[in-house]
Each structure stands twice: as C-alpha cells, then as structure tokens.
C-alpha cells in the first residue's frame, strides 16, 4: 500500500516533473511543441493534443470527486475535445492540464491512509488508491504514445 505522499509524487512524476520511470514527463514532452504539431495526425492515431485533452479529462473528473463533488465523467466523452486552432488555445489547454495535475496531486497528499482504502464513489469502482494508481498508469500509457508520435512527427 502506497502512502498519499508517495502516490502524489508518482502522479507529479508522470505529469509535471519526473524522469525516473520514463526518463521524461508529459510537461517536458509537450511544452516545446506548437499547436500545429500537437494537432497534426499521425496515420489514424489520435493527435497529441487529443491525447493531452483525454488525459486531463480523467484527471479533472477525479479531481472533482477529491474536492467533494460527484463523478460526472464518462468514457464516451473522454475524446470530445474542442478543436485547437491557435497557439493560444493550445497554451490554454496546457495551462489547464498543469493546474489540474497540481491540484489533483495536492488533494491526493491530503488524503489519509484510511481514505485511500475507502470505496471510490461506488464499491464497484474500487478504492481511492486503486483509482489514483489507475491515473498514474493511464498517464504513462498515453505519455508513451505522445513520445512516439512526437518522434514520428519531428522525423518527417
């Protein structure tokens, strides 16, 4: 069982500032690309911008629960991103992602060990710890996709 501090640290590593597992993180990978590259498709894959939106969709949804709200996110909407048509829109998305990620990690740090083991919204969804672990794993999964797509786009 991980502590709230450990989980928050692991979450920040994938989203904001780590390099231990993947030798990079989401912020490091997308900060240096512009909106045109972020929205350029690679074959039939989701664009980098769409993957970033998708990742934040879940972080924001779980953050809402950590802040005492309801779980309103649905898988079928997780790729329903508004089109990005300018650098300022891309930067606004990234700023939202970083803010949500830091708020999420801060809320995780504030959980008690007992809260980590409590059911997350419904018994069938598992514990808070399981859902936080899933956010970390989900982050690394899509980070890998982003890294590969970025390499493919820059090697053209």
N, C-alpha and C positions, 0 to 999 in steps of 0.2 A: 504494500500500500504506500503510495506516494503522499507526501505532505502537500498542503496547499501551496507552500512556498516553492517546492520542487516543481509542481505542475505549472505554476505561473512562470517560473524560469524557463521550463521547456517550451511553453507556449510562446514566450517572447523570443526564444532562440529561433524558432521557425518563421515567425512573422516579422520581427523587428531588428534583432541584433546578434543573432548567434551564428556560429560557423563550426560547431563541434560535430554534428551528425552529417550534414550535407556540405560542409565547408562553405556554406552561403546561407542566405535567408531571403524571404520574399522582398523585403525592402531593398536589400542590396541588388537584387536581380532586376527590379523594375524601375528604380529611381533614375537610372541613366538611359531609359528608352523614352522616345517621344510617343505621342498619341498615334501617329501614323503607323509606327512599328507595332505598337500594342494592339492595333485594330486590324493588322494585316493577317489574313488567314494563311495557315499552312495546310495545304491539301484540304481535307474535310474536318480538320480538328477545330475545336473551339479556340478563339483568339486568346492572346494573353490577357487582354482587357476583360474578356468574358470570364476567364478563369479567376481573375482577381475579384471581379464582382461576385462570382459564385462563392468564393471563399469567404468574403465579407458577409454575404447573405446569411450564412450559418453562424458566424461569429456574432453578428448583430442580433440574430434570433435568440441565441443562448444568453447573450448579454442581457437581453430584455428580461429573461427569467431570473438571472442572477440579481437583477435590480428589483425583483419582486413582481414583475409583470407576468403575463401569460405567454405561452409558447404558440406563436401565431404563424411560424414559418411552415412552408410545405415544399416538399421536394420538387413538385411540378412547377414551382415558380422560381426555383433557385438559379435559373439561367435567363430569366426575364429582365435583362439589363436594358436600360435606355441606351440608344446609340451614342457613342462618343464621337463628336465631330470637331473637336478643337483641343488644343493643348490645355487650355484652362479647365475643360471638362474632365480630362484625364487627371490633371493635378488635383481637382476637387475629389474625384473618386479615391485617389491615393491618400489624400489627407483624411478622408472619412475612414478608410481602412486602418490607417495608423492610429487614429483616435479610438476607434472601436477596439482594436487589438490591445492598446494600452489599458483602456477601461476594463476590458474583459480580464486581462491578467491581474489588474488591481483587485477586481471583485473576487477572483479565484483566491488570491492571497488572504482575503478577509474571511474566507470560509473556515469553519472549524473542522477538525478530523471527523466529528460526528456528522456534520452537514455533508461532507464528502461521501459518506456511506448511506445517506438518505436517498430515497427514491427521487428521481428527477422527473417532476411533473406527474407522471404516472408510473406505477410499478413496472409496467411492461417496457419502459424506456431505460431501465437500469438506474444506476446511481449517478450522482453528480460526478463522481470520479470517472466513471465509465464514459460519460458524455464529454468531459474535459479531455480525457485521453483521446477520444474519437476526434476532437477538434485538432489536436496536435497531429495525429496520424493523417487526417484529412489535409491538413496544411502541407505536410511533407509530400503527400501523394501529388497534389497539384503543383507544388514547388518544382518537383521533378519534371512535370510536363512543361512548365514555364521555362525552365532552364534549357530543356531540349529544343523547344520552339524558338527561343531566343537565338540559340546557336545556329539553327537552321536558317532563320531569317537574316542573320548577320553574315552568314557564309555565302549568301547569294551573290 
